[in-house]
């Protein structure tokens, strides 16, 4: 993936990268520059998992399913996939 440095010395991270890492406006990233290799690395600090984090990140996740046995079936089958996607790391 490529990005361009703007006149204001800013870059835009691709939406897919932000989504996969769970980044939001205001998140702080560590910038590591390796001059010898010409490589710049952005590191995402590990967020501490709390009940509040889990609630905030999963709020509304199941609103498309009507309550009842079908909901429970879909919940059991799909929760693993949705959580994998939520915490997937591109490393």
N, C-alpha and C positions, 0 to 999 in steps of 0.2 A: 504494500500500500504506500501511496505517496501523499504528501501534503505540502503546502507552500507557506513560506513565511510572508506575512502581510507587511504593508508599510508601517504598521504599528508593532512590528516584531511579534506577532501572534501566529499561532498555528491552529488549525481545526483538526480535531481528532475525528476519524471516520465514525459514523453513527454505530456501525456494527461493533467496533472496538469498545465504544462507551457502553453499549448495551451488554456485551458479554462480560465486561468488568464491573457492571453496576455503577458506573460513574454518573454523577449528577453535577449540575452547576454548583460551583462553590467548593467542590472536593479539592483537596490539596494533594498534589503529586510531587514526589521527589525527582529532581532532575540530576542525572549523573552523566557527565561528559568525559569521554575517553578520547583525548586529543590524538594519541598515537594511532588509534584505529579509525578515528573520524566518526565514532559512534556516540549517539545520544540516547540514553535510556530513561524512560519515565517509569517510576515505580509507584504502584498503588499500595499505600499502607494497608495492612490487614486490619479489617474492622472487627472489633470485638463483637461477638454474637450475643445479643441479649434478647429477652422476650420482646422488648419494644422494637428492636431491629426486625425481628421475624414478623411481627404484626405489621409493621410499616411496609415491608417488602412484599408481603403476601396479601395485603388487603385487597379485596375484590377479585382475587384469583379465581374463585368458583362461582361468580355471580351469573354465569351463563347456564348453569345447570339447575333445573327445577329440583326441589327437595323430594326425597323419597328413595326407594331402592336403587333406581337408575343412577341417582346422584352418588350414592355410596359406592356403587360399582365403578363409576367413572373416576371417583376420587381415589380409590385403591389402585386402579390401573394407571392413572395419569400422574399421580403425585410424584412418583419417582422421576419421571421424565421432566416434569416442570422444575423440580428442585435441582436436577442435574443441570438444566439450562440456566437456572438462576445463579448457580455457583460455579459454572464452567469456567475454567481458566485456559487461556490460549497458550500457556507456557508449554 
